[in-house]
Amino acid sequence: MSSFDFELKTADQIKQELDEASEAQSEDAYYERLLEEHKKILESQLTLEYKKKYNCSLSEAKCYAIADERYLKHINGLVEAEKKHSKSKSKYANLQSYLKYLITWITTQRDLGR
Protein backbone atom coordinates (compact mmCIF):
# COMPACT_ATOMS: atom_id res chain seq x y z
CA MET A 1 0.00 0.00 0.00
CA SER A 2 1.30 3.43 -0.89
CA SER A 3 1.95 6.01 1.82
CA PHE A 4 0.53 8.61 -0.54
CA ASP A 5 -3.23 8.54 -0.24
CA PHE A 6 -5.56 10.41 -2.55
CA GLU A 7 -9.08 10.23 -3.77
CA LEU A 8 -9.48 8.68 -7.19
CA LYS A 9 -11.68 10.73 -9.46
CA THR A 10 -13.79 9.70 -12.37
CA ALA A 11 -12.89 10.78 -15.88
CA ASP A 12 -15.91 13.11 -15.83
CA GLN A 13 -14.75 14.75 -12.58
CA ILE A 14 -11.26 15.29 -13.97
CA LYS A 15 -12.63 16.67 -17.24
CA GLN A 16 -14.91 19.04 -15.33
CA GLU A 17 -12.00 20.31 -13.23
CA LEU A 18 -9.84 20.83 -16.31
CA ASP A 19 -12.70 22.57 -18.14
CA GLU A 20 -13.30 24.89 -15.18
CA ALA A 21 -9.59 25.69 -14.84
CA SER A 22 -9.32 26.27 -18.58
CA GLU A 23 -12.32 28.60 -18.55
CA ALA A 24 -10.91 30.55 -15.59
CA GLN A 25 -7.56 30.87 -17.35
CA SER A 26 -9.26 32.09 -20.51
CA GLU A 27 -11.30 34.69 -18.60
CA ASP A 28 -8.24 35.91 -16.73
CA ALA A 29 -6.25 36.21 -19.97
CA TYR A 30 -9.14 38.18 -21.51
CA TYR A 31 -9.26 40.72 -18.67
CA GLU A 32 -5.49 41.07 -18.59
CA ARG A 33 -5.40 41.74 -22.34
CA LEU A 34 -8.34 44.15 -22.11
CA LEU A 35 -6.65 46.19 -19.38
CA GLU A 36 -3.36 46.15 -21.29
CA GLU A 37 -5.00 47.54 -24.40
CA HIS A 38 -7.01 50.12 -22.46
CA LYS A 39 -3.79 51.31 -20.81
CA LYS A 40 -2.75 52.87 -24.12
CA ILE A 41 -6.16 54.42 -24.64
CA LEU A 42 -6.31 55.87 -21.13
CA GLU A 43 -2.80 57.29 -21.44
CA SER A 44 -3.74 58.98 -24.71
CA GLN A 45 -6.98 60.37 -23.30
CA LEU A 46 -5.24 61.75 -20.22
CA THR A 47 -2.40 63.20 -22.30
CA LEU A 48 -4.89 65.02 -24.51
CA GLU A 49 -6.81 66.23 -21.45
CA TYR A 50 -3.66 67.69 -19.86
CA LYS A 51 -2.43 69.13 -23.17
CA LYS A 52 -5.66 71.08 -23.50
CA LYS A 53 -5.80 72.00 -19.80
CA TYR A 54 -2.26 73.38 -19.53
CA ASN A 55 -1.56 74.24 -23.20
CA CYS A 56 1.76 72.44 -22.84
CA SER A 57 3.97 70.22 -24.98
CA LEU A 58 2.94 66.65 -25.70
CA SER A 59 5.81 65.23 -23.63
CA GLU A 60 4.88 67.43 -20.66
CA ALA A 61 1.22 66.43 -20.99
CA LYS A 62 2.27 62.77 -21.05
CA CYS A 63 4.16 63.27 -17.77
CA TYR A 64 0.99 64.66 -16.21
CA ALA A 65 -1.01 61.78 -17.66
CA ILE A 66 1.12 58.98 -16.26
CA ALA A 67 1.23 60.70 -12.88
CA ASP A 68 -2.57 60.94 -12.80
CA GLU A 69 -4.37 58.95 -10.10
CA ARG A 70 -6.71 57.42 -12.72
CA TYR A 71 -3.72 56.04 -14.62
CA LEU A 72 -2.19 54.64 -11.43
CA LYS A 73 -5.49 52.97 -10.56
CA HIS A 74 -5.59 51.39 -14.02
CA ILE A 75 -1.99 50.14 -13.73
CA ASN A 76 -2.74 48.62 -10.32
CA GLY A 77 -5.74 46.83 -11.83
CA LEU A 78 -3.57 45.56 -14.67
CA VAL A 79 -0.98 44.18 -12.25
CA GLU A 80 -3.73 42.42 -10.27
CA ALA A 81 -5.14 40.96 -13.51
CA GLU A 82 -1.68 39.67 -14.45
CA LYS A 83 -1.32 38.09 -11.02
CA LYS A 84 -4.72 36.42 -11.28
CA HIS A 85 -3.94 35.16 -14.79
CA SER A 86 -0.62 33.76 -13.61
CA LYS A 87 -2.34 31.89 -10.79
CA SER A 88 -5.00 30.44 -13.08
CA LYS A 89 -2.34 29.28 -15.56
CA SER A 90 -0.48 27.60 -12.72
CA LYS A 91 -3.64 25.91 -11.46
CA TYR A 92 -4.38 24.53 -14.93
CA ALA A 93 -0.78 23.30 -15.29
CA ASN A 94 -0.99 21.69 -11.84
CA LEU A 95 -4.16 19.87 -12.81
CA GLN A 96 -2.49 18.59 -15.97
CA SER A 97 0.50 17.42 -13.94
CA TYR A 98 -1.81 15.72 -11.46
CA LEU A 99 -3.57 13.94 -14.30
CA LYS A 100 -0.25 12.69 -15.72
CA TYR A 101 0.82 11.55 -12.27
CA LEU A 102 -2.51 9.80 -11.74
CA ILE A 103 -2.21 7.95 -15.04
CA THR A 104 1.34 6.87 -14.18
CA TRP A 105 0.32 5.79 -10.68
CA ILE A 106 -2.64 3.75 -11.94
CA THR A 107 -0.51 2.13 -14.64
CA THR A 108 2.18 1.26 -12.09
CA GLN A 109 -0.36 -0.21 -9.67
CA ARG A 110 -1.89 -2.26 -12.47
CA ASP A 111 1.54 -3.54 -13.56
CA LEU A 112 2.53 -4.39 -9.98
CA GLY A 113 -0.67 -6.41 -9.59
CA ARG A 114 0.17 -8.69 -12.49
C-alpha positions in Angstrom: 0.0 0.0 0.0 1.3 3.4 -0.9 2.0 6.0 1.8 0.5 8.6 -0.5 -3.2 8.5 -0.2 -5.6 10.4 -2.5 -9.1 10.2 -3.8 -9.5 8.7 -7.2 -11.7 10.7 -9.5 -13.8 9.7 -12.4 -12.9 10.8 -15.9 -15.9 13.1 -15.8 -14.8 14.8 -12.6 -11.3 15.3 -14.0 -12.6 16.7 -17.2 -14.9 19.0 -15.3 -12.0 20.3 -13.2 -9.8 20.8 -16.3 -12.7 22.6 -18.1 -13.3 24.9 -15.2 -9.6 25.7 -14.8 -9.3 26.3 -18.6 -12.3 28.6 -18.5 -10.9 30.6 -15.6 -7.6 30.9 -17.3 -9.3 32.1 -20.5 -11.3 34.7 -18.6 -8.2 35.9 -16.7 -6.2 36.2 -20.0 -9.1 38.2 -21.5 -9.3 40.7 -18.7 -5.5 41.1 -18.6 -5.4 41.7 -22.3 -8.3 44.2 -22.1 -6.6 46.2 -19.4 -3.4 46.1 -21.3 -5.0 47.5 -24.4 -7.0 50.1 -22.5 -3.8 51.3 -20.8 -2.7 52.9 -24.1 -6.2 54.4 -24.6 -6.3 55.9 -21.1 -2.8 57.3 -21.4 -3.7 59.0 -24.7 -7.0 60.4 -23.3 -5.2 61.7 -20.2 -2.4 63.2 -22.3 -4.9 65.0 -24.5 -6.8 66.2 -21.4 -3.7 67.7 -19.9 -2.4 69.1 -23.2 -5.7 71.1 -23.5 -5.8 72.0 -19.8 -2.3 73.4 -19.5 -1.6 74.2 -23.2 1.8 72.4 -22.8 4.0 70.2 -25.0 2.9 66.7 -25.7 5.8 65.2 -23.6 4.9 67.4 -20.7 1.2 66.4 -21.0 2.3 62.8 -21.0 4.2 63.3 -17.8 1.0 64.7 -16.2 -1.0 61.8 -17.7 1.1 59.0 -16.3 1.2 60.7 -12.9 -2.6 60.9 -12.8 -4.4 59.0 -10.1 -6.7 57.4 -12.7 -3.7 56.0 -14.6 -2.2 54.6 -11.4 -5.5 53.0 -10.6 -5.6 51.4 -14.0 -2.0 50.1 -13.7 -2.7 48.6 -10.3 -5.7 46.8 -11.8 -3.6 45.6 -14.7 -1.0 44.2 -12.2 -3.7 42.4 -10.3 -5.1 41.0 -13.5 -1.7 39.7 -14.5 -1.3 38.1 -11.0 -4.7 36.4 -11.3 -3.9 35.2 -14.8 -0.6 33.8 -13.6 -2.3 31.9 -10.8 -5.0 30.4 -13.1 -2.3 29.3 -15.6 -0.5 27.6 -12.7 -3.6 25.9 -11.5 -4.4 24.5 -14.9 -0.8 23.3 -15.3 -1.0 21.7 -11.8 -4.2 19.9 -12.8 -2.5 18.6 -16.0 0.5 17.4 -13.9 -1.8 15.7 -11.5 -3.6 13.9 -14.3 -0.3 12.7 -15.7 0.8 11.6 -12.3 -2.5 9.8 -11.7 -2.2 7.9 -15.0 1.3 6.9 -14.2 0.3 5.8 -10.7 -2.6 3.8 -11.9 -0.5 2.1 -14.6 2.2 1.3 -12.1 -0.4 -0.2 -9.7 -1.9 -2.3 -12.5 1.5 -3.5 -13.6 2.5 -4.4 -10.0 -0.7 -6.4 -9.6 0.2 -8.7 -12.5 
